[in-house]
């Protein structure tokens, strides 16, 4: 009897093991057949600032493309202004929805650090893209190496102005990624181009109208200004507009000056002819028009070189017309796409923590450089939205 009981127990245990293994194999088989797929009810959120600007479109497209590949859903939110309190409030609202993960491009503020840490404490994976919240416990930061990008912008500027002359910078003074671009630009100028002088650094607060006003003031204050580096997309349109207006004003001023000179020369020639005739001069008329002296090269001002950042349509249009000379294009689609991939892997526990180059042990790369390229008139058509 006891022997039969042991046999019965052994058979039951074997059956349980078989069922468990079968379910694991079925799950694994289903996963491999459909690839890495989530659930349409599995929602990931992207949060930015100044949500209405064109700059975010490429990153959001990457986020959405990754969502389609993984069969999950996404939601986009953002503060309407460059306002840390408003963005922190939006992050708090997102936490209340308990999403599977959040990707954030943050205003550099302690308020955002607190909001990010709160999400992580509640078990919601957070990655940063484009602009980080230094000191937060987010898992990863996917962005341009902004110091290197600033250095590339300095090289572009130097090449176009002949390695010498006065230049200015217009930037977002309180944004970490823009601080890094400015620092990279300034450092490269100091190290490699002693003939170039940075005469002013302005904060346009991400406002095209303010950038236009500041550029107009710079052109008046520094009449020999050879170039302007604008570190952000919104302000580039304002800088370009101010330079266009300034060039038009210079052309009108030069034209009116030439007309006045020609009129003066005509009057002088007529007076001389009258004098000669009255004195009985033997000078004979050749019936040839009076040749006017050529305008001085300094009479026509040279357009300041503009090096911009990003590839919004207004910037690309100004590159085509020649107002903006070059812009630094970021890998914004990569930022969005890989942000969601990282969040998906974190949510499903598909990663193994490992030490990063900085020594931090993390389940995903701590910092990812998404790369840049230089856009000029030669390749601008490649960067318009298809």
Helices and strands as residue ranges (DSSP letters): H 2-34, E 43-48, H 56-70, E 73-78, H 84-96, E 101-104, H 110-121, E 125-129, E 141-143, H 146-161, E 165-171, H 176-192, E 196-203, H 208-221, E 225-230, H 233-278, G 297-299, E 305-309, H 313-321, E 326-330, H 332-347, E 354-355, E 361-362, E 367-369, E 372-375, G 380-383
